[in-house]
Amino acid sequence: MHLDNNDGWKVGDLGFVLEAFNTSTGHAVWSLARKPGHTNQSHELRLRGWLGGNGNITTDAHGVAIVTKLFPRSGRMCVNCLAGKPEVAALRKWADENGYDVNEEGKLYE
């Protein structure tokens, strides 16, 4: 997946894939966030699934990804979405470094 690199990402950085979807226009904007998404009502951290909406914009979480390549001329980057054991292992490392907890199933807690 290719995304805009507007936050100084480096190869090897771990991030959280988010999608903001405009239900009026059908336009989606995908981004990589430095922190996991959270639901807009309960503020529950969520790696995948619907996070909430505001007017005609809905936000969904699509898991964990690692930056694999940078394209300095275009300001974009390539990310590889992780799944299964590699995702849980990467998530545990990220959680240890950032003050979060992860249960056996890979669910994040603050």
C-alpha positions, 0 to 999 in steps of 0.5 A, a space after each residue: 500500500 502506498 501512502 503520503 509521508 507527511 509525518 517524517 516516517 522512516 523505513 522500519 517504523 511501525 504505524 496504524 492504518 486508518 481510513 477516513 471515508 466521506 459518505 457523500 462523495 465516496 472519497 477515502 483518505 488512507 493514512 498511517 498514524 503513530 498511535 492506534 485508533 480509538 472509538 469516538 464514544 467509548 475511546 476503546 483502542 481498536 486495531 481493526 473495525 469502525 471507529 466512529 463518524 462525524 457528520 458524513 465522515 466515518 473512520 475505520 482502523 485497518 491494522 498495523 503496518 511497517 514502512 518498507 520504502 520511502 519515495 522522497 521525490 513524491 513525498 510518499 511511502 510504501 507500507 506492508 500490512 502485518 497480520 497474525 503472529 508478525 502483527 502481534 509480535 510487532 504490536 508487543 514491541 511497540 506497546 513496550 516502547 510506548 507504555 501500552 499493554 497487549 493481551 494474549 489475543 493482541 488487544 491493546 490497552 492503555 
